[in-house]
């Protein structure tokens, strides 16, 4: 059996106006901010930047002197970075790293992929510690994905300027189920388990309500010939 993701704390209600909730965990080398499954939280940083966390997400923030560094430890976040030419802002996510001066972008950790979408400005995107010539420049309304240590060439996207997860939705076109499931798991305390790993390659399309993962999976099962069994701790996907 293949299990994806991990359970988080109790599900929280997503509200229409996002405010900074002053709940952080201080550490010697930075501040930790995290969300429960289904919770959306905005964090105001001391340099004037802000970070909007998707459900089941976590960041570590280090702002010290010339250093502006954030590590995305889990999940997905929308960054709105205050311009400061003397202090580049770096975000590390898995094997990927983004370097900016001032911009707005969405960064997601989805299994072994790091996915980037830029809604304003220009960023450099590549593997952590890579030389500049091994990274790519991603501009406004472009996206890139890093897998296996190499970023894809940026491509334009025609979607909304703000990620739809802010309003509790996700829209996909010809996406492997393997990439959709982590997005659903950020909004539920239950894991998603597959009896047949080959189902991860099933390509799906549609617009889905993230807060109803069971209904989303059942609807997909009706279209793509698999069934979903719900237990106290998991959604179990099986071939018919």
C-alpha positions as CSV (number, residue, x, y, z in Angstrom):
1,X,0.0,0.0,0.0
2,X,1.3,3.4,-0.9
3,X,0.5,6.3,1.6
4,X,0.9,9.9,0.6
5,X,1.5,12.8,3.1
6,X,1.0,13.0,6.8
7,X,-1.9,13.8,9.1
8,X,-1.9,17.3,10.7
9,X,-3.7,18.9,13.6
10,X,-7.5,19.4,13.7
11,X,-9.1,21.0,10.7
12,X,-9.6,24.7,11.0
13,X,-12.2,26.8,9.2
14,X,-10.9,28.9,6.3
15,X,-12.0,32.5,6.7
16,X,-12.5,35.2,4.1
17,X,-10.2,37.8,5.6
18,X,-6.7,36.6,6.4
19,X,-5.0,38.2,9.4
20,X,-1.7,37.5,11.1
21,X,-2.2,35.1,14.0
22,X,0.6,35.8,16.4
23,X,1.4,32.2,17.1
24,X,5.0,31.3,16.5
25,X,7.6,29.0,17.9
26,X,10.9,30.8,18.6
27,X,14.1,28.9,17.9
28,X,17.7,30.0,18.2
29,X,18.1,30.3,14.5
30,X,14.7,31.5,13.3
31,X,11.0,31.6,13.8
32,X,8.8,28.6,12.9
33,X,5.2,29.2,11.6
34,X,2.9,26.4,10.7
35,X,-0.7,25.7,9.8
36,X,-3.1,22.8,10.4
37,X,-4.8,21.0,7.6
38,X,-7.4,23.3,6.0
39,X,-6.0,26.4,7.7
40,X,-4.8,29.5,5.8
41,X,-2.7,31.9,7.7
42,X,-0.9,35.1,6.9
43,X,2.5,35.9,8.5
44,X,3.8,39.5,8.5
45,X,7.6,39.6,8.5
46,X,9.7,42.3,10.1
47,X,11.2,43.5,6.8
48,X,7.7,44.3,5.4
49,X,7.3,41.1,3.5
50,X,4.4,38.8,4.0
51,X,3.8,35.0,3.6
52,X,0.4,33.4,3.2
53,X,0.5,29.7,4.2
54,X,-1.7,27.1,2.7
55,X,-3.0,24.2,4.8
56,X,-0.6,21.8,6.5
57,X,2.3,24.0,5.7
58,X,5.4,25.2,7.6
59,X,8.1,27.8,7.2
60,X,11.2,28.8,9.1
61,X,12.1,32.5,8.9
62,X,15.6,34.0,9.5
63,X,15.9,37.8,9.3
64,X,19.2,38.9,10.7
65,X,21.4,41.8,9.4
66,X,21.9,41.2,5.7
67,X,20.2,37.8,5.8
68,X,16.6,37.4,4.6
69,X,16.1,33.6,4.4
70,X,13.0,31.5,4.6
71,X,12.8,27.7,4.4
72,X,9.6,26.1,3.2
73,X,9.6,22.9,5.3
74,X,6.2,21.6,4.1
75,X,3.3,22.5,2.0
76,X,2.8,25.7,0.0
77,X,3.1,29.4,0.5
78,X,2.5,32.7,-1.3
79,X,5.3,35.2,-0.8
80,X,5.0,38.9,-1.2
81,X,8.6,40.2,-0.8
82,X,9.4,43.8,0.2
83,X,12.0,45.3,-2.2
84,X,15.5,45.7,-0.7
85,X,18.4,45.8,-3.2
86,X,21.0,45.4,-0.5
87,X,19.4,42.3,1.0
88,X,18.3,39.6,-1.4
89,X,15.5,37.4,-0.1
90,X,16.0,33.7,-0.5
91,X,13.5,30.8,-0.1
92,X,14.7,27.2,0.2
93,X,12.2,24.4,-0.5
94,X,13.4,20.9,-0.6
95,X,16.1,20.7,-3.2
96,X,15.1,24.1,-4.7
97,X,16.0,27.7,-4.0
98,X,14.5,31.0,-5.1
99,X,16.4,34.3,-4.9
100,X,14.6,37.6,-5.3
101,X,14.9,41.3,-4.6
102,X,11.2,42.2,-4.5
103,X,8.4,40.1,-6.0
104,X,5.3,38.0,-5.4
105,X,5.3,34.2,-6.1
106,X,3.8,30.9,-5.0
107,X,6.1,28.0,-4.0
108,X,4.9,24.5,-3.3
109,X,6.5,21.3,-2.2
110,X,4.7,18.4,-3.8
111,X,6.4,15.1,-3.1
112,X,9.7,15.2,-4.9
113,X,8.9,18.3,-6.9
114,X,9.2,22.0,-6.1
115,X,6.7,24.1,-8.1
116,X,7.1,27.9,-8.6
117,X,4.6,30.4,-10.1
118,X,5.6,34.1,-10.3
119,X,2.8,36.7,-10.2
120,X,5.0,39.8,-10.0
121,X,8.6,40.6,-10.6
122,X,11.6,38.3,-11.5
123,X,13.2,35.5,-9.5
124,X,16.2,33.1,-10.0
125,X,15.2,29.5,-9.4
126,X,17.4,26.4,-9.1
127,X,18.8,23.7,-6.9
128,X,20.1,24.7,-3.5
129,X,23.8,25.6,-3.8
130,X,23.7,25.6,-7.6
131,X,25.7,28.1,-9.7
132,X,23.8,30.9,-11.3
133,X,24.2,29.4,-14.7
134,X,22.4,26.3,-13.6
135,X,19.4,28.3,-12.5
136,X,16.6,29.8,-14.6
137,X,15.1,33.3,-14.5
138,X,11.3,33.1,-14.0
139,X,9.3,36.2,-14.8
140,X,5.8,37.5,-14.1
141,X,3.1,35.1,-15.2
142,X,5.6,32.2,-15.7
143,X,6.0,28.9,-13.9
144,X,8.8,26.4,-13.5
145,X,9.2,23.0,-11.7
146,X,12.4,21.6,-10.1
147,X,12.7,17.8,-10.0
148,X,15.9,15.8,-9.7
149,X,17.9,19.0,-9.1
150,X,17.1,20.6,-12.4
151,X,14.5,23.4,-13.0
152,X,12.4,23.3,-16.2
153,X,12.5,26.2,-18.6
154,X,9.9,28.8,-17.6
155,X,6.6,28.7,-19.4
156,X,3.7,31.2,-19.4
157,X,0.5,30.3,-17.6
158,X,-2.9,31.8,-18.2
159,X,-4.4,31.2,-14.8
160,X,-5.4,33.7,-12.2
161,X,-2.8,36.1,-10.8
162,X,-3.4,34.8,-7.3
163,X,-3.4,31.0,-6.5
164,X,-6.9,29.6,-6.2
165,X,-6.1,27.8,-3.0
166,X,-6.6,31.2,-1.3
167,X,-10.3,30.7,-1.9
168,X,-10.3,26.9,-1.3
169,X,-10.3,25.7,-4.9
170,X,-7.8,24.1,-7.3
171,X,-8.2,23.9,-11.1
172,X,-6.1,21.4,-13.0
173,X,-5.7,20.4,-16.7
174,X,-4.2,17.0,-17.7
175,X,-2.5,16.7,-14.3
176,X,-1.2,13.3,-13.0
177,X,-3.1,12.2,-9.9
178,X,0.3,12.1,-8.1
179,X,0.4,15.9,-8.3
180,X,-3.2,16.5,-7.3
181,X,-3.2,14.4,-4.1
182,X,-0.7,16.5,-2.1
183,X,-2.9,19.5,-2.8
184,X,-5.9,17.7,-1.3
185,X,-3.9,16.4,1.7
186,X,-3.2,20.0,2.8
187,X,-6.9,20.4,3.5
188,X,-7.6,17.2,5.5
189,X,-6.2,15.4,8.6
190,X,-6.5,12.1,6.8
191,X,-3.9,10.5,4.6
192,X,-4.6,9.3,1.0
193,X,-3.6,5.8,0.3
194,X,-3.4,3.9,-3.0
195,X,-3.5,0.1,-3.3
196,X,-2.1,0.4,-6.8
197,X,0.7,2.9,-7.3
198,X,0.1,2.9,-11.1
199,X,-3.0,5.0,-10.4
200,X,-0.6,7.9,-9.6
201,X,-0.1,8.2,-13.4
202,X,-3.8,8.7,-14.1
203,X,-4.2,12.1,-15.6
204,X,-7.2,14.2,-14.4
205,X,-8.8,17.5,-15.1
206,X,-11.4,19.7,-13.4
207,X,-12.0,22.4,-10.8
208,X,-12.2,21.0,-7.3
209,X,-13.2,22.2,-3.8
210,X,-10.2,21.6,-1.6
211,X,-12.2,21.4,1.6
212,X,-14.1,18.3,0.3
213,X,-11.4,15.8,-0.5
214,X,-13.6,12.8,-0.1
215,X,-16.2,14.2,-2.6
216,X,-13.4,15.2,-5.0
217,X,-11.9,11.7,-4.9
218,X,-15.2,10.0,-5.2
219,X,-16.1,12.1,-8.2
220,X,-12.8,11.4,-9.9
221,X,-13.3,7.7,-9.2
222,X,-16.6,7.7,-11.0
223,X,-14.8,9.2,-14.0
224,X,-11.6,7.2,-14.0
225,X,-12.8,3.8,-12.7
226,X,-11.5,3.6,-9.2
227,X,-13.4,3.6,-5.9
228,X,-12.7,5.4,-2.6
229,X,-13.1,3.8,0.8
230,X,-13.0,6.2,3.8
231,X,-11.8,5.1,7.2
232,X,-11.2,7.1,10.4
233,X,-7.7,8.0,9.3
234,X,-7.5,7.7,5.5
235,X,-9.1,7.8,2.1
236,X,-8.2,4.5,0.5
237,X,-8.2,4.4,-3.3
238,X,-8.7,1.0,-5.0
239,X,-9.2,-0.1,-8.6
240,X,-12.6,-1.3,-9.5
